[in-house]
């Protein structure tokens, strides 16, 4: 099982480190990352393996949202099943 994590907001040092650390705290393994800085705006998409997640998915998603709030970022975490259903033709 995987999840897609998106992060958008004003660029700052350590965003990738803080988000990946939060994932590691829940035993979620970052598989792939793409990020861009457009002028002073940071945008990142992470693909995360959640098959060995400590706890439930909702806890990880809530903690990432709270992390984003504390950093002035919008962090959205979507389970792969929801992502696939939304983008299935």
N, C-alpha and C positions, 0 to 999 in steps of 0.2 A: 504494500500500500504506500501511496505517496501523497504529498500535499504540495500545493503551489502557494508560495508566500510572496506577496508583492509589498514593496516599500516605496513610498513617494513622499518627498518633502524637501526642505532646504538642506543643502549639503553641509556636512560637518564631519570632523574626524571621528572614525571609529564606528560608524553605523553598521557596516558589514560585520565587524567583530562583535558588537553587542547583540545583533540579531542571531548570528551563528552560535554565540555563547548560550543564549536562551534556548535555542534548539538543542544544543548539547546537554543542557541541564535536564531535558526531558528524554534524552537518548534518541533524538531525531537526527539522522545523519544527512548532512547537506550533500546532495548528489551533483548538482549543477547550479551555477550562478551566472547571471548576466547583469551588468550594471552600467549605467551611463550617468554622466553629470552634464546637464544641459544648462549652460551659464551657471547659475547657483542652485539649480534644482537637481536633486538626486533621485534616480529611479532604479529599482532593482527587482529582479524576479529570481526566486530561488525554487528549485525542485528539491524536496526533502523526503527522504525515506522514513516513513512512520511505522514500519512493520514491527519494530522493537520498542515502540514508544512506552515510556514509563508513565502510567496514568492514562487518562482518556484524552482524545483529540481536542475536545472542547476546552480543557484546561490549558493546553498548549496555545490554542487560538486566542483565548482570553488573556493569557500572559503576554503574548506578542502584541495584542491590541493595546494593553496597558503600557508596555514598553514604548510603543509608538507614541502614545499620549504623553508620556513623560519626556520624550525627546522632541515633541512637536512634529511628529511624522504620522502618516497614515499607513498602518500595517494591516493588511488583509490576508487571512489564511483560509485557503479553500481546499477541502478534501478532493483528491483526484476524481472520485466518483461524481461529485457535483460538477467539477470542471468538465469532465467528459460528457455528462448529460447536457450541459449548457451549450457545448460546441459540437454536438452530434447532429449531423444532417440527416 
